[in-house]
Amino acid sequence: MVTHNIAQAARISDFTAFLYLGELVEYGQTEKLFTVPKDKRTEEYLSGKFG
């Protein structure tokens, strides 16, 4: 599924990919990606700093 609704992605997916400007920034287990992102851009997007 492709969505811009991060709450929906967190609720229904086992794995999540974060893409920014066509680049795959991060991919992994949804719970880990949402709680301990490896990339600063992912963290900033999830915290609402941009996007």
Contacts in CASP RR format, 6 or more apart in sequence:
PFRMAT RR
TARGET T0000
AUTHOR 0000-0000-0000
METHOD contacts of the structure
MODEL  1
MVTHNIAQAARISDFTAFLYLGELVEYGQTEKLFTVPKDKRTEEYLSGKF
G
1 9 0 8 1.000
1 12 0 8 1.000
1 13 0 8 1.000
3 9 0 8 1.000
6 34 0 8 1.000
6 46 0 8 1.000
9 16 0 8 1.000
9 30 0 8 1.000
10 16 0 8 1.000
10 30 0 8 1.000
10 34 0 8 1.000
13 30 0 8 1.000
14 29 0 8 1.000
14 30 0 8 1.000
15 27 0 8 1.000
15 28 0 8 1.000
15 29 0 8 1.000
15 30 0 8 1.000
16 27 0 8 1.000
16 28 0 8 1.000
16 29 0 8 1.000
16 30 0 8 1.000
16 33 0 8 1.000
16 34 0 8 1.000
17 24 0 8 1.000
17 26 0 8 1.000
17 27 0 8 1.000
17 28 0 8 1.000
18 24 0 8 1.000
18 25 0 8 1.000
18 26 0 8 1.000
18 27 0 8 1.000
18 33 0 8 1.000
18 37 0 8 1.000
18 39 0 8 1.000
18 41 0 8 1.000
18 42 0 8 1.000
18 45 0 8 1.000
19 25 0 8 1.000
20 41 0 8 1.000
20 45 0 8 1.000
25 39 0 8 1.000
25 41 0 8 1.000
25 42 0 8 1.000
26 33 0 8 1.000
26 37 0 8 1.000
26 38 0 8 1.000
26 39 0 8 1.000
26 41 0 8 1.000
26 42 0 8 1.000
27 33 0 8 1.000
33 42 0 8 1.000
34 46 0 8 1.000
37 43 0 8 1.000
37 46 0 8 1.000
44 50 0 8 1.000
45 51 0 8 1.000
END
